Amino acid sequence: MAAWVGVRGAMAYQHLSQVQAGAAKGVSAVSEDPASAMPALEGLVTDAEAAHDLTSDPVWALAEQIPWVGPQLAAFGAVAKASDDLLRGSLLPLATAAQGLSIDSLKPVGGRVDASTLVGLDGPAQDAASHANAAADAVRDIDRTPLVGGVASAVEQAGNLFDQVASAVDGLSRASQLLPVMLGQNGAREYLLLVQNNAEWRSLGGITGTAILLKVDNGSITLDSTQSATALTKEGAQPSIELPAEITEIYETKPVRYFHNLTQIPDFSVDGPIARSIYAQKTGVSVDGVFAVDPVVLSYLLTATGPVTLPTGDVLDSKNAVSFLLNGVYMKYPEPAAQDAVFAGAAGAVFQGLLDGRGSAGAMISALARAGSEHRFFMWSADPAEQSVISGTTIAGPLPTTDQRTAAFGVYLNDGTGSKMSYYVQPDVSIAWGACGSAKIVGERDLSLTITLTSDAPSDAATSLPWYITGGGLYGTPPGIAKVIPNVYLPEGFELLSAQASDGGTFTEAEYQGRRVLTFSTDLSPGASTTFTVNVRGSSTATEAQAFVTPTADASLSPIVTAACGPGS
């Protein structure tokens, strides 16, 4: 039996290696040029089918019952079957249905996007997404705690690959459903585009600095009026809508009194309606949906469009956009009105470049896909049917959700200085498992979350930085000090064992949508650090953990931190 299994396993391994090497490229080809993807996908289907056949015979099934070696074979066989399902059930049928479609046909021409090429693809894309998600789920369901060596590594790699493929196919499915109607094929639409400013943190990124009205009609898109958050707030700070008590206990009424604070609530399905309400109250325009991006997203889009020139004469490109918009602008333009004009001009110039057809559609879609995966691009629709398609995706901006596989934290950082000092604060977030067992057995799980915040502001920040960056002490924080208020959302179903701050600070507690919320505060002088440690315990089958973290100006910092409970933990 050992020789039989060994030979068939070696052969299956060769086929699966071919699948893993070509799957990501195949998905990219399906997204950009389905016709060119067919030959490669057909070859991968042959490899996947062969790997599945080699690992599904009765002898292999019997060997899967052998102690220690059995779980390794079972995991390998599960990956082979999932690969076969992914290729034959999802990618090949999708590529077949998309023959004749070029994603580059979505490139704007004269300010108009022709989404008619997606009509008819929504059904096949939804079916493909269902099969891709099922295949990814099958790999996620593999109990990894007994796996060792190359098998553990292979399953980990396969899991990452399948998640990427499922996400890409799911994105295409949702886009094929949403784009035609959202681009006004059934009538004119108006949308609000918000640009967050990560130099002054709010839970989902930063203050809402600029709001741009987009008008859409039968694919034609125009950038209409632009408003600053200050202009949308200055007439008065009366609440636009009433917030539930569980929100005001954490954030008071600031998210509905100040347009800057919209994304203080870390749930864009709540923030979108608030933005719509405030905007309607101030302008009389009731928009059909709300989008949000940040300067990092603009930098990604600039890789597609190339450099743009602002009305001020400043030139933005993919390398300088973030540092200029989140820091340099305050050095160069001391007056807030001039800063607002630069922000409005920057967002307008980038999106106008896209509408003018600069760059490829593939590059634009890749930029937005990356932004979505990094929790930097959000969308909300006032149409319930459209919102149901958006829900469940990263662009919906949801709260982290704990399930049978994953225990999820939220680490949301808010500026308390009333300044742009967040630009100088670096967060370092990690998760560590204590005792944990098999993914198939409910048991006690211990998790530790560690957050370290460090200020790298210049030592003479109080005097060397402009008052608009330091806050000038206007809200009670001395110039040069960065006040940060972290809100930590605990995994649902987990209890708090302990929480402490290295600076001796305490925390308050509240609850939001079934999640216990701890609120800390720290004042960071230049060069100083504060570490927060939170320990929790829950009865669960979860062997994965993750934390959603506020996206910062640093694109190299992932806003999703993960940890797996491995063998022996």
C-alpha positions in Angstrom: 0.0 0.0 0.0 2.8 2.4 0.9 4.4 2.1 -2.5 1.0 2.5 -4.3 0.2 5.6 -2.3 3.7 7.0 -2.7 3.8 6.7 -6.4 0.3 8.1 -6.9 1.1 10.9 -4.4 4.2 11.9 -6.3 2.3 12.0 -9.6 -0.5 14.0 -8.0 2.0 16.4 -6.5 3.4 17.2 -9.9 0.0 17.9 -11.3 -1.0 20.1 -8.4 2.3 22.1 -8.7 1.2 22.9 -12.3 -2.2 24.0 -11.0 -0.8 26.3 -8.3 1.8 27.7 -10.6 -0.8 28.7 -13.3 -4.0 29.4 -11.4 -3.3 33.0 -10.4 -2.3 33.8 -14.0 -5.4 32.1 -15.3 -7.6 34.2 -13.1 -5.9 37.4 -14.2 -6.4 36.3 -17.8 -10.1 35.7 -17.3 -10.4 39.1 -15.8 -8.6 40.9 -18.7 -8.9 38.7 -21.8 -10.9 35.5 -21.5 -10.1 34.3 -25.0 -6.4 34.2 -24.2 -7.1 32.3 -20.9 -8.8 29.3 -22.5 -5.7 27.3 -23.6 -4.0 27.7 -20.2 -7.2 26.9 -18.3 -7.8 23.8 -20.3 -4.3 22.6 -19.4 -4.8 23.3 -15.8 -8.2 21.5 -15.8 -6.4 18.4 -17.1 -3.8 18.6 -14.3 -6.4 19.2 -11.6 -8.6 16.3 -12.8 -5.6 14.0 -12.9 -4.5 15.0 -9.3 -8.0 14.3 -8.1 -8.2 10.9 -9.8 -4.9 9.9 -8.3 -5.9 10.8 -4.7 -9.5 9.4 -4.7 -9.1 5.7 -5.3 -10.0 3.1 -2.5 -6.4 2.4 -1.6 -5.8 6.2 -0.9 -9.0 6.4 1.1 -7.9 3.4 3.2 -4.5 5.0 3.8 -6.2 8.2 5.0 -7.2 6.2 8.2 -3.6 5.5 9.2 -2.5 7.4 12.3 -0.3 10.5 11.7 0.2 9.9 7.9 -3.5 9.7 7.3 -4.3 13.4 8.0 -1.5 14.4 5.7 -2.9 12.3 2.8 -6.5 13.4 3.5 -5.4 17.1 3.4 -3.5 16.5 0.1 -6.5 14.7 -1.4 -8.9 17.5 -0.3 -6.7 20.1 -2.0 -6.7 18.0 -5.2 -10.5 17.7 -5.2 -10.9 21.4 -4.5 -8.5 22.2 -7.3 -10.6 20.1 -9.7 -13.8 21.7 -8.5 -12.3 25.2 -8.9 -11.1 24.7 -12.4 -13.9 22.6 -13.9 -16.8 24.2 -11.9 -15.7 27.8 -11.9 -12.9 29.2 -14.0 -13.3 27.2 -17.2 -17.1 27.8 -17.5 -16.6 31.5 -16.6 -13.9 31.9 -19.3 -16.2 30.1 -21.8 -19.1 32.4 -21.0 -16.9 35.5 -21.2 -15.6 34.7 -24.7 -15.5 37.9 -26.7 -15.4 40.1 -23.6 -12.5 42.4 -23.1 -12.3 44.2 -19.7 -10.5 47.0 -21.5 -13.9 47.8 -23.1 -14.8 49.2 -19.7 -12.2 51.9 -20.2 -13.9 55.3 -20.2 -14.1 57.1 -23.6 -15.0 60.7 -23.5 -16.2 60.4 -19.9 -18.5 57.5 -20.6 -18.2 53.9 -19.5 -19.9 51.3 -21.6 -21.0 48.5 -19.2 -23.2 46.8 -21.7 -20.4 44.3 -22.3 -21.1 42.8 -18.8 -24.8 42.2 -19.6 -25.4 38.5 -19.8 -22.3 37.7 -17.8 -23.9 38.1 -14.4 -25.6 34.6 -14.3 -22.4 32.6 -15.3 -20.3 34.8 -13.0 -22.6 34.2 -10.0 -22.5 30.4 -10.7 -18.7 30.5 -11.0 -18.4 32.5 -7.8 -20.5 29.9 -6.0 -18.2 27.1 -7.1 -15.0 29.1 -6.3 -16.3 29.9 -2.8 -17.2 26.3 -2.2 -13.7 25.2 -3.3 -12.1 27.8 -1.1 -14.3 26.7 1.8 -13.2 23.1 1.3 -9.6 24.1 1.7 -10.4 26.3 4.7 -12.2 23.3 6.4 -9.0 21.2 6.4 -7.9 20.7 9.9 -4.3 22.0 9.8 -3.3 21.3 13.4 -2.0 17.7 12.7 -0.2 18.8 9.4 3.6 18.9 9.3 6.4 20.0 7.0 5.7 20.2 3.3 2.1 19.2 3.6 1.3 22.0 6.1 3.1 24.5 3.9 1.3 23.3 0.7 -2.1 23.5 2.3 -1.3 27.0 3.6 -0.3 28.1 0.1 -3.3 26.4 -1.5 -5.6 28.2 1.0 -4.1 31.6 0.2 -4.4 30.9 -3.5 -8.0 29.6 -3.4 -9.0 32.7 -1.3 -7.5 35.0 -3.9 -9.2 33.2 -6.7 -12.5 33.1 -5.0 -12.3 36.8 -4.1 -11.4 37.7 -7.7 -14.3 35.7 -9.2 -16.7 36.9 -6.5 -15.7 40.5 -7.4 -16.4 39.9 -11.1 -19.7 38.4 -10.2 -20.8 41.4 -8.1 -19.5 43.9 -10.6 -21.4 42.3 -13.4 -24.6 42.7 -11.3 -24.0 46.2 -10.1 -22.1 48.2 -12.8 -24.7 48.5 -15.5 -27.4 49.7 -13.1 -25.1 51.9 -11.0 -23.8 53.5 -14.2 -27.3 54.7 -15.0 -28.5 52.3 -17.6 -32.0 52.6 -16.1 -31.9 56.3 -15.4 -29.7 59.1 -14.0 -27.9 58.6 -10.7 -26.0 60.9 -8.3 -23.3 59.6 -5.9 -21.2 61.2 -3.2 -17.4 60.4 -3.3 -15.7 61.0 0.1 -11.9 61.4 0.4 -10.6 60.4 3.8 -7.5 62.0 5.3 -5.3 59.4 7.1 -3.2 62.2 8.7 -6.0 62.6 11.2 -7.3 59.1 12.1 -10.8 57.9 12.2 -11.8 54.2 12.6 -12.1 53.5 8.9 -9.1 55.6 7.8 -9.3 59.3 8.5 -11.4 62.4 8.6 -13.7 63.0 5.7 -11.9 65.9 4.2 -13.6 66.3 0.8 -17.0 65.4 -0.7 -17.4 65.3 -4.5 -20.8 64.9 -6.2 -20.7 62.5 -9.2 -23.5 62.6 -11.8 -24.1 59.5 -13.8 -26.4 58.9 -16.8 -26.3 56.0 -19.2 -22.6 55.5 -18.5 -21.6 59.1 -18.7 -19.9 60.4 -15.5 -19.3 64.0 -14.6 -17.6 65.5 -11.5 -20.0 68.1 -10.2 -19.7 70.2 -7.1 -17.0 69.7 -4.5 -17.4 70.5 -0.8 -15.0 70.5 2.1 -16.0 68.9 5.3 -15.7 72.3 7.0 -18.2 73.8 4.6 -20.7 70.9 5.2 -20.4 71.4 8.9 -20.1 75.2 9.4 -23.8 76.1 9.3 -24.2 74.3 12.7 -23.4 71.2 14.6 -26.9 69.9 15.1 -27.3 66.1 14.6 -28.6 65.2 11.2 -30.1 61.9 12.4 -30.5 60.2 15.7 -27.9 57.5 16.6 -28.6 54.4 18.7 -27.5 54.7 22.3 -24.8 51.9 21.8 -23.1 54.2 19.3 -23.3 57.4 21.3 -22.0 55.6 24.4 -18.7 55.1 22.4 -18.6 58.0 20.0 -21.1 60.5 21.4 -23.0 62.3 18.6 -19.8 63.5 16.8 -20.4 61.3 13.7 -23.7 63.0 12.9 -22.7 66.5 14.0 -19.4 66.9 12.1 -18.9 65.7 8.6 -15.2 65.0 9.4 -16.3 62.3 11.8 -18.4 60.1 9.5 -16.1 57.2 9.5 -15.5 57.2 13.3 -18.1 54.4 13.4 -16.3 51.4 11.9 -19.3 50.2 9.8 -19.7 51.8 6.4 -23.3 50.5 6.1 -24.0 53.0 9.0 -21.6 55.8 7.7 -23.0 55.9 4.2 -26.5 56.8 5.3 -25.2 59.4 7.7 -23.1 61.0 4.9 -26.2 61.0 2.6 -28.3 62.6 5.4 -25.8 65.4 6.2 -25.2 66.1 2.6 -29.0 66.3 1.9 -29.5 68.6 4.9 -26.7 71.0 3.7 -27.2 70.9 -0.1 -30.7 69.6 -0.7 -29.3 66.8 -2.9 -30.3 63.2 -1.8 -27.7 60.9 -3.4 -28.2 57.4 -4.6 -25.0 56.0 -2.9 -21.8 56.9 -1.2 -18.2 55.9 -2.0 -15.1 56.5 0.1 -11.4 56.4 -0.7 -8.1 57.8 0.8 -4.9 59.3 -0.7 -3.3 55.8 -0.8 -6.1 54.8 -3.2 -5.4 57.8 -5.2 -1.7 56.8 -5.4 -2.8 53.4 -6.7 -5.0 55.0 -9.3 -2.1 57.2 -10.4 -0.2 54.1 -11.4 -2.9 53.7 -14.0 -3.3 57.3 -15.1 0.2 58.5 -14.7 1.0 61.9 -13.1 -1.6 64.6 -12.9 -1.2 68.4 -12.5 -3.3 70.2 -10.0 -4.8 73.6 -10.5 -2.1 74.9 -8.1 0.6 73.6 -10.4 1.6 70.8 -8.1 2.3 67.5 -9.9 1.1 64.3 -8.2 2.3 60.8 -9.1 2.0 57.4 -7.5 5.1 57.9 -5.4 4.6 61.4 -4.0 0.8 61.6 -3.7 0.5 60.2 -0.1 3.3 62.2 1.5 2.2 65.4 -0.3 -1.5 65.2 0.4 -1.1 64.0 4.0 1.8 66.1 5.1 3.5 68.3 2.5 0.4 70.3 1.7 0.3 71.6 5.3 4.0 72.7 5.0 3.4 74.4 1.7 -0.1 75.9 2.2 -0.6 77.2 5.7 -4.2 78.4 5.2 -7.0 75.8 5.6 -8.9 77.1 2.6 -5.9 76.6 0.3 -5.4 73.1 1.7 -9.1 72.3 1.0 -8.6 73.5 -2.6 -5.5 71.2 -3.0 -7.4 68.2 -1.7 -10.4 68.9 -4.0 -8.1 69.5 -6.9 -6.2 66.3 -6.3 -9.2 64.0 -6.1 -10.8 65.7 -9.1 -7.6 65.5 -11.2 -7.1 61.8 -10.5 -10.7 60.8 -11.3 -10.9 63.1 -14.3 -7.7 61.4 -15.6 -9.6 58.1 -15.3 -12.7 59.5 -17.0 -10.5 60.8 -19.8 -9.4 57.2 -20.5 -5.8 57.5 -19.3 -4.3 54.1 -18.5 -5.9 50.7 -19.1 -9.1 49.4 -17.5 -7.2 46.5 -16.2 -4.8 48.7 -14.3 -7.7 50.8 -12.9 -9.6 47.6 -11.8 -6.4 46.2 -10.2 -5.9 49.5 -8.3 -9.5 49.4 -7.0 -9.3 45.7 -6.1 -6.2 46.3 -4.1 -7.8 49.2 -2.4 -10.8 47.1 -1.5 -8.7 44.3 -0.1 -6.9 46.8 2.1 -10.1 48.3 3.5 -9.4 51.6 1.8 -12.3 51.7 -0.7 -15.9 51.6 0.6 -19.3 51.6 -1.1 -22.9 52.0 0.1 -26.0 52.1 -2.0 -29.4 53.6 -1.0 -31.0 50.9 -3.1 -31.6 47.9 -0.8 -31.3 45.4 -3.7 -27.9 46.8 -4.7 -26.8 47.1 -1.1 -27.5 43.4 -0.6 -25.0 42.6 -3.4 -22.4 44.9 -1.8 -23.0 43.4 1.7 -20.6 40.7 2.8 -17.6 42.2 0.9 -14.7 44.2 2.1 -15.9 47.3 0.2 -19.1 47.2 2.4 -16.8 48.2 5.3 -18.3 45.7 7.7 -17.4 45.1 11.4 -15.1 42.1 11.9 -17.2 38.9 12.4 -16.2 35.8 14.4 -17.3 32.5 13.1 -16.4 28.8 13.6 -13.1 29.2 11.8 -11.9 32.7 12.8 -11.9 34.9 15.9 -11.9 38.5 14.8 -10.8 41.7 16.6 -11.3 45.3 15.5 -8.5 47.7 16.2 -9.8 51.2 15.3 -7.6 54.2 15.9 -9.0 57.7 16.3 -7.1 61.0 16.6 -7.9 63.0 19.8 -5.5 65.9 19.2 -7.6 67.7 16.6 -4.6 67.8 14.3 -2.7 65.9 11.6 -0.3 64.2 14.0 -1.6 60.7 13.1 0.8 60.9 10.1 3.6 60.5 12.6 2.2 57.6 14.6 3.1 54.0 13.6 0.9 51.2 14.8 2.2 47.7 15.3 -0.5 45.1 15.9 -0.1 41.4 16.5 -2.2 38.4 17.6 -0.9 35.3 19.5 -2.7 32.1 20.4 -2.5 30.5 23.8 -3.8 27.0 24.1 -5.9 25.7 21.2 -6.7 22.4 19.7 -8.3 20.8 16.7 -10.5 22.8 14.4 -13.1 20.0 14.6 -13.5 20.1 18.4 -15.1 22.9 20.5 -12.7 23.9 23.2 -11.3 26.9 25.2 -9.3 29.2 23.0 -7.0 31.9 24.5 -5.9 34.9 22.4 -3.7 37.9 23.1 -3.8 41.1 21.1 -0.9 43.5 21.3 -1.0 47.1 20.0 2.1 49.3 20.1 1.8 52.9 19.0 5.0 54.9 18.4 5.4 58.5 17.5 8.2 59.2 15.0 7.5 63.0 15.0 10.6 65.2 15.1 11.9 65.9 18.6 11.1 69.6 18.1 7.7 69.0 16.6 6.1 71.5 18.9 8.0 74.3 17.2 9.1 72.9 13.8 5.8 71.7 12.5 3.0 74.1 11.4 0.2 74.7 13.9 -2.3 73.0 11.6 -0.3 69.7 12.0 0.2 70.0 15.7 -3.2 71.4 16.5 -1.6 74.3 18.3 -3.1 73.1 21.6 -6.6 74.2 20.4 -8.3 71.1 21.8 -6.2 70.8 25.0 -3.3 68.6 23.7 0.0 70.4 23.8 1.7 71.0 20.4 3.9 68.1 19.4 1.9 65.5 21.3 -0.2 63.0 19.4 -3.3 61.9 21.3 -4.6 58.5 20.0 -7.9 56.9 21.1 -7.9 53.2 20.2 -11.2 51.3 20.2 -10.7 47.6 20.5 -13.6 45.4 19.4 -13.4 41.9 21.0 -14.3 38.7 19.1 -18.0 37.8 19.6 -18.4 35.1 22.2 -15.0 35.7 23.8 -14.7 37.0 27.3 -12.1 39.6 28.5 -9.5 38.1 30.8 -7.3 41.2 31.1 -6.4 44.5 29.4 -3.6 47.0 30.3 -1.7 49.9 28.8 2.0 50.3 29.4 1.6 54.0 30.2 -0.7 53.1 33.1 -3.9 54.3 31.4 -7.2 52.7 32.0 -10.1 51.9 29.6 -13.8 52.2 29.4 -16.2 49.5 28.2 -19.2 49.4 26.0 -21.0 47.1 23.6 -21.8 47.5 19.9 -23.7 44.9 17.8 -22.9 42.1 20.2 -19.2 43.0 20.5 -17.6 44.2 23.7 -15.6 47.4 23.0 -12.7 48.7 25.0 -11.7 52.3 24.6 -8.2 53.5 25.6 -6.4 56.8 25.3 -2.7 57.7 25.1 -0.6 60.9 24.7 2.5 60.2 22.7 5.4 62.7 22.8 8.0 62.5 19.9 9.8 59.1 20.1 7.5 57.7 22.7 5.6 54.4 22.6 2.6 52.9 24.3 1.7 49.3 24.3 -1.8 47.9 24.9 -2.3 44.2 25.7 -5.7 42.5 25.6 -6.3 38.9 26.6 -9.5 37.0 25.8 -10.9 33.5 26.1 -13.7 31.8 24.3 -15.2 28.3 23.7 -14.9 27.8 20.0 -13.6 25.7 17.1 -11.7 28.6 15.6 -8.0 28.1 14.8 -7.5 31.3 12.9 -7.5 34.8 14.2 -7.5 38.2 12.6 -7.8 41.9 13.4 -9.1 44.7 11.2 -6.8 47.7 11.8 -7.4 51.3 10.8 -5.6 51.9 7.4 -2.8 54.4 7.8 -0.8 56.5 5.4 1.7 53.7 5.2 0.6 51.3 2.4 3.2 48.7 3.6 1.2 48.1 6.8 -1.5 45.6 6.3 -4.9 46.6 7.8 -5.6 42.9 8.3 -3.4 41.1 10.8 -3.7 37.3 11.1 -2.5 34.4 13.2 -3.0 30.6 12.9 -3.2 28.2 15.8 -0.5 25.6 14.7 0.5 22.2 16.0 1.4 22.1 19.6 -0.2 25.4 20.5 
